[in-house]
Amino acid sequence: MKAGALDNIHRRLDALERSVGKQQVKLESLDGEGPYRQEDCSAIHTVLSTLTTSLQNLSKKTHLAQSSSNDTGSAKRRRIDDGDSDFHHLQPPGLPPLPDDAVLSHVLESYFIYVHPWTPIIHESRFRRRLIDDDQRDKLQLVLHSMILVARRYIEDRDAATSLEKSLNDSDQTRDWLVSQAMKQPSVENLQALVLIATDDIATGRASQAWPLVGSLSRMVEYLQLTVEHDEAVQHPFSQPYKSLRPPADWTEAEERRRIFWSIFALDRFCSVSMGWNTSLTADDVRRRLPCDGITWRKEDPVVTPYFGIWDKSAGRIGNPIAFLPTHSAPSRPVEDETEAPSEAGTSPGAAPSAVDMATVGAYAYCIEATESLSRVTTYFLQQKVNLNDQKDFGAWLVRFKELDLRLVHWKMLLPQKWTVNVAQQGLTRMDPNLTLAHVTHNASMILLHQPIAFPLPEWPFKSRLPSLCSMDTCQSAAVEVASITSHYLKSSLATSPLSSQFAFCLFIAARALMLYWQHTRTQGGVAPDFWVLIQSLDALSTRSSGIITSTSAHQNLAAKYSSVLTELHRRCTQDPSFSINIAGYTTEITHSGDEVQSPRQALPVPDRSTGSQDHNLTNMPESNRDFQSPHEQPSFSSPTQLSNRKNSAPAQQTFASQRLPAVAPNAYSLGIGLAPGANEVPGLLQSELSGNSDDTMAMSQMLLDQQFTGLDRVISYSDGLFGSEYDGGRW
């Protein structure tokens, strides 16, 4: 029964008793007055009979409710009146009911501590207020079930966790039922439930189950008009889209819907990058503001954030310059304003051209931007069809490489200094999850962009003209920093808190880049030590994804799959000198069906570097690898000094003086690559000097080898200190 139902029944019983008492008094008064009309007597008896029947029914319901509560213990409260229940008729046989309030409280606490930071799509205070409301609670049934499905592994109370595990005899059946119900009708709550399920599918190594959901979600946000701002003045001259969703009641609800869209956008981009597929949400669909700062949303303080620009695929083809494609798009303008010059960004529909004010956005917005940068590298560079034997296409390909490289450099350069922390006090620093993921994703974007230049195929006739040494150094530096950042995040975060699937993918790309570096340099010392740090981190991610209470699943989760593939690649490279890693094979090396059974892989034992002791299993390991910790032991990560002092054993190569970009004004967050040279005090950096029509490929390649280009500061490192954001009330 719903909260307060029993009290309501008792109040109604009291009212009936008072009514019966009044009728009894009236009858006694009539008897004292003498004879009375037969019809009056009949009416009174009819009323008494009705009241008696109602009293009996209510008493029977109360007895049944109390019996059900005693028999099921911690079972879900539910309504007894079938005609008044909106959820009872949806519940199929065998589906576990919602737990009681005590267990549900543990579920919500675990969800908002462990799951919410990576997928912040539910406003906690608003959600708890809706749970108290009887009418609103019915709308949240699917969301609550999905929360139980994804958060049950992280419940710290063992009794509550055991109770949930027993009630979920078949989690796959529960998951399939939730999907079938949520797909029946698009709604905000159904989208929230499906996002949580799809995210959990990917993390648990069953991404193939998530792909249909991500594709459906990409269309459902269009059906609900969540791809555009609800108050945006969009012109539809001959057709009006059907709107099945009422306008948001307040700014908090509008921001929640905005975040639901961006979470689906991030899922679409992640599937595209990790699988090598095309994106579903394009520039024709999306006109959305970035999500605001998380603390602002928690406090429900209305703010206005800038729009985020999605590039047009046709405009971004190889051969078309992307220097002037906006990063933050302008909102739609009324018809009378169409003759005005387009602005790089706007803060409201029809606003005058102005610089982008990023002061109202937070870590989640920067994570969305970094994810889109990763997608742009894939869509507008790696997936472009280019005839590299044609001189003109080759020149256009180099132009695109430099344009995207400068885009990434510019994004790093304009990160706000308000998040800078004192890295010397790292023990006191809590690293923001989404901000950390944004920086790790940025470094992974650099790796994927520079890999084709750093490790060109042997059959490429022009490979000697490429800035391979600079790109190799970029890939290695980015991979080392990913290892360092992840190590510090794992140390600063809760030992039981999981990390997102995108985080695991970035670790995989970084470790793979170190394998490619080792294979192409063929150093005698073996792969760089940071490779094993990344393996350790992936194993730590795998353990955390399994939950606080050991999971009984026989399937490998995503992090475990990445770790297994990397270990196998290392084994093959070690045993077979002729084995060559496919640079583009990162999308095909993982099985995503979830049908494979988890099996222990061959261990590569190495001792704890902090103690210097030697393991008895090291007799067959290369001498240079004997000071590293086993990837299968409990992670014991290095300090920043140890990481920075590591020296790779690659042969000497040409180096260039590092030219850190000068600092920019705190509010100069406009990411327009087509700015004038002096706009950001970086002369010539943002100009596109190359032309796809040039016939001198040697001249173009030399322009990529100049000191200004090779000396750019591309990689975000832990020493930059841009990892801590505001932390409020135990929540990000």
C-alpha positions in Angstrom: 0.0 0.0 0.0 1.1 3.5 -0.6 2.4 5.6 2.3 -0.4 6.9 4.5 -3.0 4.5 3.0 -3.6 2.7 6.4 -4.0 6.0 8.2 -6.5 7.2 5.6 -8.5 4.0 6.1 -8.6 4.5 9.8 -9.8 8.1 9.3 -12.6 6.9 7.1 -13.6 4.2 9.7 -13.7 6.9 12.4 -15.9 9.0 10.1 -18.3 6.1 9.4 -18.5 5.3 13.1 -19.5 8.9 13.9 -22.1 8.8 11.1 -23.6 5.6 12.4 -23.7 7.1 15.9 -25.6 10.1 14.5 -28.1 7.8 12.8 -28.6 5.8 16.0 -29.4 9.0 17.9 -31.9 10.0 15.2 -33.6 6.6 15.4 -33.9 6.9 19.2 -35.4 10.3 18.9 -38.0 9.1 16.4 -39.0 6.2 18.7 -39.6 8.7 21.4 -41.8 10.9 19.2 -44.1 8.1 18.3 -45.2 6.7 14.9 -43.2 7.8 11.9 -43.6 7.3 8.2 -42.7 4.0 6.6 -40.6 5.7 3.9 -38.4 7.5 6.4 -37.8 4.2 8.1 -36.9 2.5 4.8 -34.5 5.3 3.9 -32.7 5.2 7.3 -32.3 1.4 7.1 -30.9 1.8 3.5 -28.3 4.3 4.7 -27.4 2.1 7.7 -27.1 -1.0 5.4 -24.8 0.9 3.0 -22.6 2.1 5.9 -22.4 -1.3 7.4 -21.3 -2.8 4.0 -18.6 -0.1 3.6 -17.4 -0.7 7.1 -17.1 -4.4 6.5 -15.2 -3.9 3.2 -12.8 -1.4 4.8 -12.2 -3.7 7.7 -11.5 -6.6 5.4 -9.0 -4.5 3.4 -7.2 -3.5 6.5 -7.0 -7.1 7.6 -5.6 -8.1 4.2 -3.0 -5.3 4.2 -1.8 -6.2 7.6 -1.6 -9.9 6.7 0.3 -9.1 3.6 2.8 -6.9 5.5 3.4 -9.6 8.1 3.8 -12.4 5.5 6.2 -10.6 3.1 8.3 -8.8 5.6 10.4 -6.4 3.5 8.2 -6.8 0.4 7.0 -3.7 -1.4 4.0 -1.8 -0.1 1.3 -1.9 -2.7 -2.3 -0.9 -3.1 -5.0 -3.4 -2.3 -7.7 -1.8 -4.4 -7.0 -3.2 -7.9 -9.2 -0.6 -9.4 -7.1 2.2 -7.9 -3.7 0.9 -8.8 -1.8 2.2 -11.8 1.2 -0.1 -11.4 -0.3 -3.4 -10.3 -1.7 -4.3 -13.7 1.7 -3.6 -15.3 3.5 -6.0 -13.0 3.9 -9.4 -14.7 4.0 -12.7 -12.8 7.4 -13.4 -11.3 8.6 -9.8 -11.3 10.0 -8.8 -7.9 8.0 -6.0 -6.3 9.6 -2.8 -5.2 11.3 -3.2 -1.8 10.1 -1.5 1.3 11.1 2.0 2.2 14.1 1.0 4.3 15.7 -1.0 1.5 14.7 1.6 -1.1 16.5 4.2 0.9 19.7 2.2 0.6 19.2 1.9 -3.1 18.7 5.6 -3.6 21.8 6.4 -1.5 24.0 4.0 -3.4 22.6 5.3 -6.7 23.3 9.0 -6.0 26.8 8.2 -4.6 28.1 5.8 -7.1 26.1 6.0 -10.3 24.8 9.5 -10.5 28.2 11.3 -10.8 28.8 9.7 -14.2 25.2 10.0 -15.4 23.8 13.1 -13.7 20.3 13.0 -15.2 18.1 12.9 -12.1 17.7 15.8 -9.7 18.0 14.2 -6.2 15.9 16.6 -4.2 13.2 16.8 -6.8 13.1 13.0 -7.2 12.7 12.5 -3.5 9.9 15.1 -3.4 8.1 13.2 -6.1 8.4 9.9 -4.2 6.4 11.4 -1.4 3.6 12.5 -3.7 1.3 9.5 -4.4 0.4 10.6 -7.9 4.1 11.2 -8.9 5.3 8.0 -7.3 3.4 5.9 -9.8 5.2 7.6 -12.7 8.6 6.7 -11.1 8.1 2.9 -11.0 10.3 2.1 -14.0 12.9 4.6 -12.9 13.0 3.0 -9.4 13.3 -0.5 -10.9 16.2 0.6 -13.1 17.9 2.3 -10.2 17.7 -1.0 -8.3 19.1 -2.9 -11.3 22.2 -0.6 -11.7 22.9 0.4 -8.1 22.2 -2.9 -6.2 25.9 -3.9 -6.5 27.0 -0.9 -4.6 24.7 -1.1 -1.5 26.9 -1.1 1.6 24.3 -2.6 3.9 24.7 -6.3 3.5 21.2 -7.2 4.7 19.6 -4.8 2.2 21.9 -6.0 -0.6 21.2 -9.7 0.1 17.4 -9.0 0.2 17.6 -7.4 -3.2 19.7 -10.1 -4.7 17.2 -12.7 -3.5 14.3 -10.8 -4.9 16.1 -10.4 -8.3 16.3 -14.1 -9.1 16.8 -13.3 -12.8 18.1 -9.8 -13.4 18.1 -10.4 -17.2 14.3 -11.0 -17.0 13.9 -7.8 -14.9 16.0 -5.9 -17.4 14.0 -7.2 -20.4 10.7 -6.4 -18.7 11.8 -2.8 -17.9 12.9 -2.3 -21.5 9.6 -3.6 -22.9 7.6 -1.4 -20.6 9.7 1.7 -21.2 9.6 1.3 -25.0 5.8 1.3 -25.0 5.5 5.0 -24.7 8.2 7.8 -24.8 8.3 9.9 -21.7 11.0 11.6 -19.6 10.9 8.9 -16.9 11.1 6.1 -19.5 14.1 7.8 -21.1 15.8 8.0 -17.7 15.2 4.3 -17.1 16.5 3.3 -20.6 19.6 5.5 -20.2 20.5 3.8 -17.0 19.9 0.3 -18.5 22.0 1.0 -21.6 24.8 2.5 -19.6 24.8 -0.6 -17.3 24.7 -3.0 -20.3 27.9 -1.4 -21.7 29.7 -1.4 -18.4 28.9 -5.0 -17.7 30.3 -6.1 -21.1 27.0 -6.6 -22.9 27.1 -3.7 -25.2 25.3 -5.5 -28.0 22.2 -5.3 -25.8 22.7 -1.5 -25.5 23.0 -0.7 -29.2 19.3 -1.1 -30.0 18.5 1.1 -26.9 21.0 3.8 -27.9 19.5 3.9 -31.4 16.0 4.1 -30.1 16.9 6.7 -27.5 18.4 8.9 -30.3 15.0 8.9 -32.0 12.9 9.2 -28.9 14.6 12.5 -27.9 13.6 13.8 -31.3 10.0 12.6 -30.8 9.9 14.4 -27.4 11.5 17.5 -28.9 14.4 17.2 -26.3 16.9 18.0 -29.0 16.0 21.7 -28.9 15.3 24.2 -26.2 11.6 24.2 -25.2 11.5 28.0 -25.4 13.5 28.4 -28.6 11.8 30.3 -31.5 12.1 27.7 -34.2 10.6 28.5 -37.6 8.3 25.8 -39.1 6.6 27.5 -42.0 4.4 24.7 -43.3 4.6 22.0 -40.6 4.5 21.9 -36.8 6.0 19.0 -34.9 3.7 17.0 -32.7 4.5 17.7 -29.1 3.6 14.9 -26.7 5.5 16.4 -23.8 4.2 19.2 -21.7 6.5 22.2 -21.1 8.7 21.9 -18.0 7.1 23.2 -14.8 10.3 25.1 -13.8 13.9 25.6 -14.6 15.0 22.6 -12.5 12.8 20.3 -14.6 14.0 22.0 -17.8 17.7 21.4 -16.8 16.9 17.7 -16.0 15.5 17.2 -19.5 18.5 19.0 -20.9 20.8 16.6 -19.1 18.8 13.6 -20.3 19.4 14.7 -23.8 23.2 15.2 -23.3 23.5 11.8 -21.6 21.9 10.2 -24.7 24.1 12.3 -26.9 27.2 11.0 -25.0 26.0 7.4 -25.4 25.6 8.0 -29.2 29.1 9.4 -29.4 30.7 6.7 -27.3 29.1 3.9 -29.4 30.2 5.7 -32.6 33.8 6.1 -31.4 34.3 2.7 -29.8 32.6 0.8 -32.6 33.6 2.9 -35.7 29.9 3.7 -36.6 28.3 6.8 -37.8 26.6 9.1 -35.3 22.9 9.4 -35.1 22.4 12.9 -33.6 23.6 15.4 -36.2 23.7 19.2 -36.6 20.3 19.1 -38.3 18.8 17.8 -35.1 20.5 19.4 -32.2 20.1 23.0 -30.9 20.8 22.6 -27.2 22.4 24.6 -24.4 25.1 22.9 -22.4 24.2 21.6 -18.9 24.9 24.0 -16.1 27.2 23.5 -13.2 26.2 20.6 -10.9 26.1 22.6 -7.7 24.0 25.3 -9.3 21.5 22.6 -10.4 21.4 21.0 -6.9 20.6 24.4 -5.4 18.0 25.0 -8.1 19.4 28.5 -9.0 18.3 29.3 -12.6 21.2 30.2 -14.9 21.6 30.5 -18.7 24.2 28.5 -20.4 25.6 28.8 -24.0 24.5 26.7 -26.9 26.9 23.9 -28.1 27.5 23.6 -31.8 27.4 20.2 -33.6 29.2 20.2 -36.9 27.5 19.5 -40.1 28.8 16.3 -41.7 28.6 17.5 -45.3 30.5 20.7 -44.3 33.1 18.7 -42.5 34.2 16.5 -45.4 37.9 16.3 -46.2 38.7 19.2 -48.5 36.3 21.6 -46.8 38.0 23.9 -44.2 36.7 23.4 -40.6 38.5 26.4 -39.2 35.3 28.4 -39.0 32.9 25.7 -37.9 31.7 26.9 -34.5 32.2 25.1 -31.3 29.4 27.0 -29.5 26.6 27.6 -32.0 24.4 30.6 -32.3 20.7 30.0 -31.4 18.0 30.2 -34.0 17.1 33.7 -35.0 13.7 35.2 -36.0 13.2 35.7 -39.6 13.8 39.5 -39.4 17.3 38.9 -38.0 18.5 36.5 -40.6 20.4 39.2 -42.4 22.7 39.8 -39.4 26.1 38.4 -39.3 26.2 35.0 -37.5 27.8 35.0 -34.1 30.0 32.3 -32.7 27.6 31.7 -29.8 24.6 33.1 -28.1 23.1 32.9 -24.7 19.5 33.3 -25.7 17.5 33.1 -28.9 17.9 36.2 -30.9 20.7 37.6 -28.7 23.2 40.0 -30.2 26.6 38.6 -31.2 28.7 38.2 -28.1 31.5 36.1 -26.7 30.7 32.8 -25.1 30.3 33.0 -21.4 31.3 29.6 -19.9 31.0 30.7 -16.3 27.7 29.0 -15.8 28.7 25.5 -17.1 30.5 22.9 -15.0 32.4 19.7 -15.3 29.7 17.7 -17.1 29.5 20.3 -19.9 33.3 20.1 -20.4 33.0 16.3 -20.5 30.4 16.6 -23.2 32.7 18.9 -25.2 35.6 16.5 -24.8 33.4 13.6 -25.9 32.4 15.5 -29.0 36.0 16.3 -29.7 36.8 12.6 -29.6 33.8 12.0 -32.0 35.1 14.7 -34.3 38.5 13.1 -34.6 36.7 9.8 -35.6 34.1 11.3 -37.9 36.0 14.0 -39.6 39.4 12.4 -39.9 39.6 8.7 -39.2 36.4 7.8 -41.0 36.9 10.1 -44.0 37.4 8.4 -47.3 40.7 9.7 -48.8 42.7 8.5 -51.7 46.2 8.9 -50.1 47.8 8.1 -53.5 46.4 11.4 -54.8 48.5 14.4 -54.1 45.5 16.7 -53.7 43.7 14.4 -51.3 46.9 13.8 -49.3 47.3 17.6 -48.9 43.7 17.9 -47.8 44.2 15.1 -45.3 47.2 16.9 -43.8 45.1 20.1 -43.6 42.4 18.3 -41.7 45.0 16.8 -39.3 46.4 20.2 -38.4 43.0 21.8 -38.1 41.8 19.2 -35.6 45.1 19.3 -33.7 44.8 23.1 -33.3 41.2 22.6 -32.2 42.2 20.3 -29.4 45.1 22.6 -28.4 42.8 25.5 -28.2 40.3 23.6 -26.1 43.0 22.8 -23.6 44.4 26.3 -23.6 41.1 27.8 -22.7 40.2 25.6 -19.8 39.1 27.8 -16.8 41.6 28.4 -14.1 38.9 28.4 -11.5 39.3 24.6 -11.2 43.1 24.7 -10.6 44.1 22.9 -7.4 47.3 22.7 -5.5 48.8 19.4 -6.7 51.3 19.5 -3.9 48.4 18.8 -1.5 47.2 15.9 -3.6 46.2 14.0 -0.4 43.5 16.6 0.3 42.3 16.9 -3.3 39.1 15.3 -4.5 39.1 15.0 -8.3 35.8 15.7 -10.0 34.7 12.6 -11.9 33.4 14.3 -15.1 36.2 16.9 -15.1 38.8 14.0 -14.9 37.0 12.1 -17.6 37.0 15.2 -19.8 40.8 15.5 -19.5 41.4 11.8 -20.0 39.1 11.9 -23.1 41.0 14.9 -24.4 44.3 12.9 -24.2 42.7 9.9 -25.9 41.5 12.2 -28.7 45.1 13.4 -29.2 46.2 9.7 -29.4 43.6 8.7 -32.0 44.4 11.9 -34.0 48.1 11.4 -34.1 48.3 7.6 -34.4 48.1 7.5 -38.2 50.9 10.1 -38.4 53.0 8.5 -35.7 52.8 5.0 -36.9 52.2 5.2 -40.7 51.8 2.0 -42.7 55.0 0.7 -44.3 53.5 0.8 -47.8 52.7 4.5 -47.6 55.1 6.2 -50.1 55.0 9.5 -48.3 55.5 8.3 -44.7 59.0 9.9 -44.6 57.3 13.3 -45.1 55.1 13.0 -42.1 55.9 14.5 -38.6 56.0 11.0 -37.2 58.5 11.7 -34.4 56.4 14.6 -33.1 53.3 12.5 -33.2 54.9 9.5 -31.6 56.0 11.8 -28.7 52.5 13.2 -28.5 51.0 9.7 -28.3 53.4 8.5 -25.7 53.1 11.6 -23.6 49.3 11.5 -23.7 49.3 7.8 -22.7 51.7 8.4 -19.8 49.5 11.3 -18.6 46.3 9.1 -18.8 48.1 6.6 -16.6 49.1 9.3 -14.1 45.7 11.0 -14.0 43.9 7.7 -13.6 46.2 6.5 -10.8 45.6 9.7 -8.8 41.9 9.6 -9.4 41.7 6.0 -8.1 43.6 7.0 -5.0 41.5 10.1 -4.3 38.1 8.5 -5.0 36.1 6.0 -2.9 37.7 2.5 -3.1 34.3 1.1 -4.1 33.2 3.8 -6.6 32.9 2.6 -10.2 34.2 4.5 -13.3 32.4 5.0 -16.6 32.8 2.9 -19.7 34.3 5.8 -21.5 37.0 6.0 -18.9 37.9 2.4 -19.6 37.9 3.0 -23.3 40.4 5.9 -22.9 42.7 3.7 -20.8 42.5 1.0 -23.5 43.5 3.5 -26.2 46.4 4.8 -24.0 47.8 1.4 -23.2 47.4 0.4 -26.9 49.4 3.5 -27.9 52.2 2.5 -25.7 52.2 -1.0 -27.3 52.4 0.6 -30.7 55.2 2.9 -29.6 57.2 -0.1 -28.3 56.5 -2.1 -31.4 57.6 0.7 -33.8 60.7 1.6 -31.8 61.6 -2.0 -30.9 63.4 -1.0 -27.7 65.3 -3.7 -25.9 63.8 -2.7 -22.5 60.3 -3.7 -23.4 57.1 -1.8 -23.2 57.0 1.4 -21.1 56.2 0.9 -17.4 53.1 3.0 -17.7 51.6 0.2 -19.8 51.4 -1.9 -16.6 50.0 1.0 -14.6 47.1 1.2 -17.2 46.6 -2.6 -16.9 46.4 -2.2 -13.1 43.9 0.6 -13.5 41.7 -1.4 -15.8 41.8 -4.3 -13.4 40.8 -1.8 -10.6 38.0 -0.6 -12.8 36.8 -4.1 -13.4 36.8 -4.9 -9.7 34.9 -1.7 -8.9 32.3 -2.4 -11.6 31.6 -5.8 -10.0 30.3 -4.0 -6.9 30.9 -4.0 -3.2 29.4 -7.5 -2.8 31.1 -9.9 -5.2 29.0 -10.2 -8.4 27.9 -13.7 -9.4 27.9 -12.8 -13.1 29.9 -15.1 -15.3 30.5 -12.5 -17.9 33.5 -10.2 -18.2 32.7 -6.6 -17.8 34.1 -4.0 -20.3 37.2 -3.1 -18.3 38.1 -6.8 -17.9 37.8 -7.3 -21.6 40.0 -4.4 -22.4 42.6 -5.7 -19.9 42.5 -9.2 -21.4 43.0 -7.9 -24.9 45.9 -5.7 -23.9 47.6 -8.6 -22.1 47.1 -10.8 -25.1 48.6 -8.2 -27.4 51.6 -7.9 -25.2 52.0 -11.7 -25.2 51.9 -11.9 -29.0 54.3 -9.0 -29.4 56.7 -10.6 -27.0 56.5 -14.1 -28.5 56.2 -13.2 -32.2 58.5 -10.4 -33.5 56.7 -10.4 -36.8 53.3 -9.7 -35.2 52.0 -6.2 -36.1 49.3 -4.4 -34.2 46.6 -3.1 -36.5 46.4 0.7 -35.8 42.7 0.8 -36.7 41.9 -2.4 -34.9 40.8 -0.9 -31.6 37.1 -1.1 -32.8 37.3 -4.9 -33.6 39.4 -6.4 -30.9 36.6 -6.6 -28.3 33.7 -8.9 -28.2 30.6 -7.1 -27.1 28.0 -9.9 -27.1 28.3 -10.8 -23.4 28.2 -14.5 -24.3 31.8 -15.2 -23.5 32.4 -16.7 -20.1 34.9 -15.0 -17.8 38.1 -17.0 -17.4 41.3 -16.2 -15.6 43.9 -15.0 -18.1 47.6 -15.9 -17.9 49.2 -13.8 -15.3 52.2 -11.5 -15.9 53.5 -11.3 -12.4 55.8 -8.5 -11.3 56.7 -7.3 -7.8 55.6 -4.2 -6.0 57.9 -1.4 -7.1 57.5 0.3 -3.7 59.1 -2.6 -1.8 61.7 -3.6 -4.4 61.2 -7.3 -3.5 61.3 -9.9 -6.1 58.6 -12.5 -6.8 59.5 -16.1 -7.2 57.7 -16.2 -10.6 60.0 -13.7 -12.3 62.6 -16.0 -13.6 61.3 -15.9 -17.2 60.5 -12.1 -17.3 62.7 -9.6 -19.0 65.2 -7.9 -16.7 63.8 -4.5 -17.4 60.3 -5.5 -16.3 61.2 -6.8 -12.8 60.6 -3.6 -11.0 56.9 -3.3 -11.8 53.9 -4.4 -9.9 51.7 -7.2 -11.1 48.6 -6.0 -12.8 46.7 -8.6 -10.9 47.7 -7.5 -7.5 46.0 -4.8 -5.5 46.9 -1.6 -7.2 49.6 0.4 -5.5 50.1 3.5 -7.7 53.2 5.6 -8.1 53.6 9.1 -6.9 53.8 12.0 -9.4 57.5 12.2 -8.8 58.0 8.5 -9.7 55.8 8.9 -12.8 57.6 12.0 -14.0 61.0 10.5 -13.4 60.3 7.4 -15.6 62.5 7.3 -18.7 61.4 5.4 -21.7 64.1 3.4 -23.5 63.2 4.6 -27.0 66.1 5.6 -29.2 67.1 9.3 -29.3 64.9 11.3 -31.7 64.6 14.9 -32.7 63.2 17.1 -30.0 61.8 20.6 -29.9 61.7 23.2 -27.2 58.3 23.1 -25.5 56.4 26.3 -26.0 53.6 26.5 -23.5 50.8 28.7 -24.8 50.5 32.1 -23.0 47.7 32.4 -20.6 44.4 33.9 -21.8 41.9 36.1 -20.1 39.7 34.2 -17.6 36.5 34.9 -19.7 38.0 34.3 -23.1 36.3 31.0 -23.6 35.2 31.5 -27.3 36.5 28.5 -29.1 36.4 30.0 -32.6 39.4 28.7 -34.5 39.0 31.3 -37.1 40.0 34.2 -34.8 42.4 36.8 -35.8 46.1 36.1 -34.9 46.2 38.6 -32.1 42.8 37.7 -30.6 44.3 35.3 -28.0 47.9 36.5 -28.1 49.0 33.4 -29.9 50.4 34.8 -33.2 49.6 32.6 -36.2 48.4 29.7 -34.1 44.8 29.6 -35.2 45.4 30.5 -38.9 45.1 27.8 -41.5 48.2 28.1 -43.5 47.7 24.9 -45.5 45.6 24.5 -48.6 44.2 21.3 -49.9 44.8 22.6 -53.5 48.6 22.9 -53.0 50.7 20.6 -55.2 53.8 20.7 -53.1 53.3 18.0 -50.5 56.8 18.4 -49.3 56.1 22.0 -48.4 53.0 21.0 -46.6 54.7 18.4 -44.5 57.5 20.8 -43.7 54.9 23.2 -42.3 53.8 20.5 -40.0 57.4 20.1 -38.8 58.0 23.7 -37.9 58.9 24.5 -34.3 55.7 26.3 -33.5 53.6 23.3 -34.5 55.8 20.6 -32.9 56.2 22.6 -29.7 52.5 23.0 -29.0 51.4 21.9 -25.5 48.8 19.3 -26.5 48.5 17.0 -23.5 46.7 17.6 -20.2 48.8 16.4 -17.3 48.1 15.9 -13.7 50.5 18.6 -12.8 48.2 21.1 -14.5 45.9 20.7 -11.5 42.7 21.2 -13.5 40.8 18.3 -11.9 39.0 19.7 -8.8 35.6 21.4 -9.0 33.2 22.5 -6.3 32.0 19.8 -3.9 28.9 20.3 -2.0 27.1 18.2 0.6 28.7 14.9 -0.2 27.6 15.1 -3.8 29.2 16.3 -7.0 
